[in-house]
Amino acid sequence: MREGFQDDLHRLTARLADMCDAAASAIRDATTALINADLGLAQQVIAADDTLDAQRAQCEEDAYALLALQAPVAGDLRRVLAVVYCAEKIERMGDLAAHIADTARFAHPSPAVPPELAPTFERMGCLDTEIAERVATQIRTGTDGFQELRQADEAVDTLHADLLAGLTGEDWGHDQRAAVTAALTTRFYERFADQAVSVAKRLEFASTGDLPR
């Protein structure tokens, strides 16, 4: 029974890693759609979010089945509960990517953000993608990556703060609507990174029993 439990837990964590890969692809494609005003790609990201929602539901169902049938304790219990927590966070990452894609869809055929801001959004998209990919690796390998990911998250926070400062500065050359759109969109990137780091933090807790600071 114990061996079967470990096999089930391995499959559960593999599904969680697949979810994180999907979130990484979503934020990468959403960024491309945002910068290039690519309606087709934006719609793909929005549609794919339903799949991620279904994956989260399946993860939760399987985790609860393990809790009910196997009654794990100590480290195994932390790992199963971590899957439930992390699946919710990763599903939220997919939602945030879909919000960015929806911003691109709504603005089409015009770009959703001014061209001079495109490099900043592209950089945030790259960082978010890298963060999600690192979390997927952490899930698969069981390695700790919270501190490294927190540094990447801080880089996203800095870009977010710098962009907001520019939107409210005297040199802003666009209307209020453009400023609001850019502010909301950069917030989606900032929150995506926050959710990913929260996953990394919970994974480290599941592994060690201590919440990293």
Number of C-alpha atoms within 10 A of each C-alpha: 7 9 8 10 15 12 11 15 19 13 14 21 22 15 20 24 24 17 26 31 19 24 32 28 18 29 31 22 22 30 28 19 27 29 19 19 24 21 18 11 21 29 17 16 27 21 12 17 22 15 15 24 19 12 18 24 16 16 24 21 12 19 21 16 12 18 15 10 9 14 11 16 11 9 14 17 15 18 24 23 18 22 26 19 16 26 27 18 21 28 24 21 31 27 24 25 30 27 21 28 31 21 23 29 23 15 15 17 12 14 19 25 22 14 11 8 13 17 11 17 24 16 15 26 26 16 21 28 24 17 25 30 20 21 28 26 17 19 24 16 10 15 14 19 18 24 14 13 24 19 12 18 23 14 17 27 20 14 18 21 16 12 19 18 13 13 20 12 10 8 8 12 11 10 9 12 9 14 20 12 15 21 19 15 23 23 17 21 26 24 18 30 28 22 21 28 25 19 27 29 24 23 28 23 19 22 17 13 14 11 12 13 6
